[in-house]
Amino acid sequence: MIEITVNDRLGKKVRVKCNATDKIEDLKKLIALQTGTRQAVNFFLKNLF
């Protein structure tokens, strides 16, 4: 399992745990459940190092 830290536009940080083999669609659904948003389609994922 890997842990991904997600920032929403309001400045709230959420940590989401998922498997390395999960698809991006599954990850977006997990983020939507954790943040409480309705649609998982509206997420933009970016790599920030």
N, C-alpha and C positions, 0 to 999 in steps of 0.2 A: 504494500500500500504506500502511496505517496500522499503528501499533504500540500495543498495549493492554497496560497493566500490571495484572496480576491478583494479588491477595493471597489466599492460602488461610487457613484457620482456624489453621494452625500458625505463621503469620507468615512464610511463604516467599513471596517476590515472583517472579513469572514474567512475562516479556515475550513477548507473542504477536503475530506479524505476520499480518495478514489484509488482504484487499481491502475497500474501502468498500462493495462490492456484495454481500458475503457475508451470508447469513442468520444469525440468532441460533443456530440449530441447528448450523450449520457452525462458528461461533465456539466453541460449547460443546464440540464434538468436538475442535477444535484445542487448547483448554485442557486437556481430559482427556488428550490425548496428551502435552502438554508437562509436566503435573504428575504423570502416572503413575497417575491414578485410574481406576477401572474404568468407572463410569457417568457419562455426561455429562448425565443427566437431573437430577441432584441439585445443580446449580449455581444460585446466586442472583446475578444480575448487578445491580449498583447503580451509579448515576452519582454520583461524589464529585468535587466541584470544589474 
